[in-house]
């Protein structure tokens, strides 16, 4: 059980995690378009932590900048992430308790992807696969041989117990050693990546020619508008805050073409089924970028 303090902020403070003491690095240029002009949006996230979120002036990609180093994030996911989310929601959320929530999520994504999965799809790579519950549901449904990558040792241990080949670490550091996969899943993970562009390019290199890439984003614009707050949509655990426009530009740049898109029941996640294609450099519509910044200012002023 989680010990409930008087307020959410007291529960978070009781964890003793201080982002200001963590090693950080600036990230330039833009991970989407390569530009180097950044607009500072906020200096605080939903947990009350002093983190700076910025957006690329040219394409609108939003991210924490500066952000903690890969080593610092490794320690964060190993020891702080689940307790932090538990403190925020006021209930225990750990490698055991999240499994019940992941089953319906997996089943919904299976139905979303089913039209594109055939007998030719025999292997699955689940990036950021947590405890392996989602991978297990795909394995059961499609009889897949599965590999999982996640930075949290407690969660990869749970995946190992399910008989899933599990790798503890960041996908950015992973060496595929020439392996190819028929299905690649980036389930509730892309926002946590330290380098979206590099990861998407790597996944494009390891997907088979007939492969299907499954990914979902938390649409930052939708979260900001629903919360009526920029700060409440920013999270230290989400290095990137993607929108449909920035995500689709990054998919195309890496060599993925989406063939199906769906909006989730929570009205925040957007799911994609993508196929490999030739990489194409595209940019979000400049009119959209202008409107995006206008909406940010409007929300800030109302708040």
C-alpha positions in Angstrom: 0.0 0.0 0.0 1.1 3.6 -0.6 1.1 5.9 2.4 -1.2 8.8 1.6 0.0 12.2 2.8 -2.3 15.2 3.1 -1.7 16.4 -0.5 -0.3 15.1 -3.7 2.6 17.5 -3.5 3.5 16.2 0.0 3.6 12.7 -1.4 5.9 13.7 -4.2 8.2 15.7 -1.9 8.4 12.7 0.4 10.2 10.7 -2.3 13.2 13.0 -1.9 13.9 13.2 -5.6 15.4 16.5 -6.7 15.8 17.0 -10.5 17.9 20.1 -9.9 20.7 18.0 -8.5 20.7 15.6 -11.5 23.3 15.9 -14.3 21.8 17.5 -17.4 22.5 18.2 -21.0 21.2 20.7 -23.6 19.8 19.1 -26.7 20.3 20.9 -30.0 19.4 20.9 -32.8 15.7 20.0 -33.1 15.2 16.2 -33.1 12.6 16.6 -35.8 13.7 19.2 -38.3 17.2 20.1 -37.3 16.5 23.8 -36.6 18.1 25.6 -33.6 15.5 28.1 -32.5 13.7 27.2 -29.3 10.7 28.8 -27.5 10.6 28.3 -23.8 7.1 27.2 -22.8 7.3 26.5 -19.1 9.7 26.0 -16.2 7.7 23.4 -14.2 6.1 20.1 -14.9 2.9 18.5 -13.5 4.8 17.1 -10.5 6.0 20.5 -9.5 9.5 19.7 -10.6 11.7 22.6 -12.0 12.1 21.4 -15.5 12.1 23.5 -18.7 10.0 22.6 -21.7 10.8 24.1 -25.0 9.3 23.9 -28.5 11.1 24.2 -31.8 10.1 27.5 -33.5 10.1 26.0 -36.9 8.2 22.7 -36.5 6.7 22.8 -33.0 8.4 19.7 -31.6 8.2 20.1 -27.8 10.7 18.6 -25.4 12.5 19.0 -22.1 15.6 21.1 -22.7 17.9 20.8 -20.9 17.1 17.3 -19.9 18.6 14.7 -17.6 21.5 12.6 -19.0 20.9 9.0 -20.1 22.7 7.8 -16.9 20.4 10.0 -14.8 17.3 8.7 -16.5 18.5 5.2 -16.1 18.7 5.7 -12.3 15.3 7.5 -12.4 13.5 4.6 -14.1 15.2 2.0 -11.9 14.2 3.6 -8.6 12.0 6.8 -8.9 9.6 6.5 -11.8 7.0 4.1 -10.4 7.0 5.6 -6.9 6.6 9.1 -8.5 3.6 8.0 -10.6 2.2 6.3 -7.5 2.6 9.5 -5.4 0.9 11.5 -8.1 -2.1 9.3 -8.4 -2.3 8.3 -4.7 -2.2 4.6 -5.3 0.4 1.9 -5.7 1.6 1.6 -9.3 4.5 -0.8 -9.7 5.7 -3.7 -11.8 3.0 -5.9 -10.3 0.0 -3.7 -10.2 0.2 -2.2 -13.7 -0.2 -5.6 -15.3 -3.9 -5.6 -14.9 -4.2 -2.3 -16.6 -2.0 -3.4 -19.5 -4.1 -6.4 -20.6 -7.1 -4.4 -21.9 -4.7 -1.9 -23.5 -3.0 -4.8 -25.3 -6.2 -6.3 -26.4 -7.4 -3.0 -27.8 -4.1 -2.5 -29.7 -4.4 -6.1 -31.1 -7.7 -5.4 -32.6 -6.4 -2.1 -34.0 -3.4 -3.9 -35.7 -5.1 -7.2 -36.6 -6.0 -6.3 -40.2 -2.3 -5.9 -41.0 -0.8 -9.0 -39.2 -0.5 -12.2 -41.2 1.2 -15.6 -40.9 4.3 -14.0 -42.4 4.7 -12.0 -39.2 6.5 -14.3 -36.8 8.7 -12.0 -34.6 7.9 -9.1 -32.3 10.3 -6.5 -30.9 8.6 -4.6 -28.0 10.5 -1.4 -27.2 9.9 0.0 -23.8 7.9 -3.2 -23.1 7.7 -2.9 -19.3 6.6 -6.1 -17.7 5.9 -7.9 -20.9 2.1 -8.1 -20.5 1.5 -6.4 -23.9 4.0 -8.6 -25.6 2.5 -11.7 -24.0 -1.0 -10.8 -25.3 0.5 -10.4 -28.8 2.4 -13.7 -28.5 -0.8 -15.5 -27.4 -2.8 -14.1 -30.2 -0.4 -14.4 -33.1 2.1 -17.0 -31.9 5.1 -14.7 -32.1 8.7 -15.0 -31.0 9.3 -11.9 -28.9 12.2 -9.7 -27.7 11.6 -6.9 -25.2 13.7 -3.9 -24.3 13.1 -1.7 -21.2 15.3 0.4 -18.9 13.7 -0.7 -15.6 15.3 -4.0 -14.2 12.3 -4.8 -12.0 10.0 -4.7 -15.1 12.3 -6.7 -17.4 12.5 -9.3 -14.6 8.7 -9.6 -14.8 8.9 -10.0 -18.5 11.6 -12.7 -18.2 9.3 -14.6 -15.9 6.8 -14.8 -18.8 9.4 -16.5 -21.0 10.1 -13.3 -23.0 13.7 -12.6 -24.1 14.3 -9.3 -22.3 17.0 -6.7 -22.5 17.5 -4.1 -19.7 18.6 -0.8 -21.1 17.8 2.0 -23.5 16.9 1.2 -27.1 19.2 4.0 -28.2 22.2 2.0 -26.9 21.0 -1.4 -28.2 22.9 -3.3 -30.9 20.5 -5.5 -33.0 23.5 -7.4 -34.4 21.8 -7.8 -37.8 18.5 -9.1 -36.5 15.2 -8.2 -38.2 11.7 -8.2 -36.8 8.3 -8.5 -38.5 6.4 -6.5 -35.9 7.9 -3.6 -33.9 5.9 -2.1 -31.0 6.5 1.2 -29.4 3.6 1.0 -26.9 3.2 4.1 -24.6 6.9 4.6 -25.0 7.9 7.1 -27.7 7.3 10.1 -25.3 10.0 8.6 -23.0 12.7 8.1 -25.6 15.9 10.1 -25.2 16.3 10.4 -29.0 13.2 9.9 -31.1 14.8 10.5 -34.4 17.7 8.0 -33.8 15.4 5.4 -32.4 12.9 5.6 -35.3 15.8 5.3 -37.8 17.2 2.3 -35.9 13.8 0.6 -35.9 13.5 1.2 -39.6 16.8 -0.6 -40.1 15.6 -3.7 -38.1 12.1 -4.0 -39.4 11.5 -6.6 -42.2 10.4 -5.5 -45.6 6.9 -6.7 -44.9 6.9 -5.5 -41.3 4.4 -3.5 -39.4 5.4 -0.7 -36.9 2.9 -0.1 -34.1 3.2 3.1 -32.0 1.1 5.5 -30.0 1.7 9.0 -28.7 0.2 11.2 -26.0 -0.9 14.2 -28.0 0.5 17.1 -26.1 -1.8 19.6 -27.7 -4.8 17.5 -26.7 -3.5 17.2 -23.1 -2.7 20.9 -22.9 -6.2 21.9 -24.1 -8.0 19.4 -21.9 -6.0 20.3 -18.8 -6.2 24.0 -19.5 -2.5 24.1 -18.6 0.9 23.7 -20.3 2.5 22.7 -17.0 0.0 20.0 -16.3 0.8 18.4 -19.7 4.6 18.4 -19.2 6.2 15.5 -17.3 9.8 14.8 -16.4 9.3 11.2 -17.6 8.2 12.5 -21.0 11.3 13.8 -22.6 9.3 14.6 -25.8 5.8 15.9 -26.0 4.6 15.0 -29.4 1.6 16.0 -31.4 0.1 14.3 -34.4 1.8 16.8 -36.7 5.3 16.4 -35.3 5.0 12.6 -34.8 3.9 12.0 -38.4 6.7 14.2 -39.7 9.2 12.2 -37.7 7.7 8.9 -38.9 8.1 10.0 -42.6 11.6 11.2 -42.0 12.6 7.8 -40.6 11.0 5.9 -43.4 7.6 4.9 -42.1 4.2 5.6 -43.7 1.1 5.3 -41.5 -1.7 3.2 -42.9 -4.1 3.4 -39.9 -4.6 6.0 -37.2 -7.0 5.8 -34.2 -7.9 8.0 -31.3 -8.1 6.2 -27.9 -10.9 6.1 -25.4 -8.9 8.5 -23.1 -9.0 11.1 -25.9 -5.2 11.7 -25.4 -3.4 8.8 -27.1 -3.2 8.5 -30.9 -2.3 5.1 -32.3 -0.6 4.4 -35.6 0.0 1.3 -37.7 2.9 2.1 -40.1 4.7 0.3 -42.9 8.3 0.8 -44.0 8.8 3.0 -47.0 11.4 5.5 -48.4 12.4 8.2 -46.0 10.8 11.6 -46.8 11.7 14.9 -45.2 8.4 16.7 -44.4 7.6 19.5 -42.0 4.4 20.3 -40.1 2.4 22.9 -41.9 3.7 26.4 -40.9 0.1 27.6 -40.4 -0.4 24.8 -37.8 2.9 25.7 -36.1 1.7 29.3 -35.7 -1.7 28.2 -34.4 0.0 25.8 -32.0 2.0 28.6 -30.4 -1.1 30.8 -30.3 -3.0 28.1 -28.4 -0.2 27.7 -25.9 -0.2 31.5 -25.2 -4.0 31.4 -24.9 -3.9 28.6 -22.4 -1.2 30.3 -20.4 -3.1 33.5 -20.2 -6.3 31.8 -19.2 -4.5 29.9 -16.5 
